[in-house]
Amino acid sequence: MSKPVIATAHFTGCFGCHMSILDIDERILDLVELVEFNKSPINDIKNFTKPVDVGIIEGGVSNDENAEILMEFRKHCKILVAIGSCALTGGVPSMRNLVPLKECLEEAYLNGPTVRSENTGVIPNDPDIPVLLDKVYPCHEVVKIDYFLPGCPPSADTIWNALVALVKGEPISLEYQLIKYD
Amino acid sequence: MSDNTVTFKIDGVEVRASADKTIIQAADEAGIYIPRLCYLKELPPGGHCRVCTVKVNGRPVNACTYPVAEGIIVENDTEELNTLRRNLIEMLFVEGNHFCPSCEASGRCELQALAYRLGLLAPQMPYLNPQRELDATHPDIYLDRNRCVVCGRCVRASIYLDKKNVFGFENRGIKMKISVNSNDGLRDTNLTKDDEAMKVCPTGSLVIKRQAYLTPVGSRPYDKEPIGSEIEKKKCS
């Protein structure tokens, strides 16, 4: 039987959840035995090459590219797992939800104290740059998410226990200390 | 045994209590934890949050305000009631602006601890991202309404323990907020950082300045054991 296929994605977050995946230490050798990695920033595979069993999402959805790739993940993955505060709630980046987007951009690029002098700032508008959404959205407000693993980041043990249970088709059982919002 | 003692059952367990107690007081003494948010044993009950809802003879009531009575059948730790409580906590999360990863109350926050205990992995109701005011006018204290769940503990503590009446409620329903009884914010009140009102906030809403993040992750009150463990331990001993 072929190994279960895993894919991971990173949206609006700090990459800490991916660091926490790598924080499983020597268990990464077991992981390689257990699963096969497809599209992921860890192996730098850019496109899906086969159907995926478990997709792991880090980060919230703050721009059109995040939303597009998240929808692509939903299409290719049987199970989608959102990990970390940003994917679950928008997290720290969603603090900008309290300020209108226009004001955020004007503060950052036109009026902020680090803009060199008046009238020299420009709000970036290159077509290659993803367009910011009005707010930072949690992943489940964009696509159906099957499992949630909170944490900032979720600890390596949280991710490991949940992932092993998922690929083995067992129920996820996490002890109290492994469920944290921070 | 005196005449004013009553016997009743909580989830099938026989509990004896003096007749002037509320259900939550009797349960605490018996080592049975009823989840609660706005209730604090040092304060008169507020009956605001409804997290302590139990069923008495099949009817939902506040455990913090309902008196014990002979022979009543109380349901507490049931799937139905815990789902109701989890939904209440979830609504409080999406109604306010709770950014746990950067909040100084994380790890000691009772809202967060209740979410952990009740198994809320991620709030899935739509976030409201409300505009809330912050009062940082006081030299030692700030009031961040983004994190406020309007439990009213500070209101009651200020009135009944400090005898000061610094806080109050303003508006109704989802617009309800904590107001400060002055013309010019907290600095224009006689609130001090040593007041009892400063010890009761369940979240990071009413906090003392320059004391944030002193307790390392791993040593905070709810890092290792769920909220309510201290009450449940009484039963074992």
Chai-1 contact restraints between the chains, C-beta under 6 A:
chainA,res_idxA,chainB,res_idxB,connection_type,confidence,min_distance_angstrom,max_distance_angstrom,comment,restraint_id
A,S85,B,P101,contact,1.0,0.0,6.0,A-B,restraint_1
A,L88,B,A122,contact,1.0,0.0,6.0,A-B,restraint_2
A,V92,B,P101,contact,1.0,0.0,6.0,A-B,restraint_3
A,V92,B,S102,contact,1.0,0.0,6.0,A-B,restraint_4
A,N97,B,N129,contact,1.0,0.0,6.0,A-B,restraint_5
A,L98,B,N129,contact,1.0,0.0,6.0,A-B,restraint_6
A,H140,B,Q124,contact,1.0,0.0,6.0,A-B,restraint_7
A,F148,B,L121,contact,1.0,0.0,6.0,A-B,restraint_8
A,F148,B,A122,contact,1.0,0.0,6.0,A-B,restraint_9
A,P150,B,L121,contact,1.0,0.0,6.0,A-B,restraint_10
A,C152,B,P101,contact,1.0,0.0,6.0,A-B,restraint_11
A,Y176,B,P226,contact,1.0,0.0,6.0,A-B,restraint_12
A,I179,B,Y116,contact,1.0,0.0,6.0,A-B,restraint_13
A,Y181,B,C100,contact,1.0,0.0,6.0,A-B,restraint_14
A,Y181,B,Q112,contact,1.0,0.0,6.0,A-B,restraint_15
A,D182,B,C100,contact,1.0,0.0,6.0,A-B,restraint_16
A,D182,B,P101,contact,1.0,0.0,6.0,A-B,restraint_17
A,D182,B,S106,contact,1.0,0.0,6.0,A-B,restraint_18
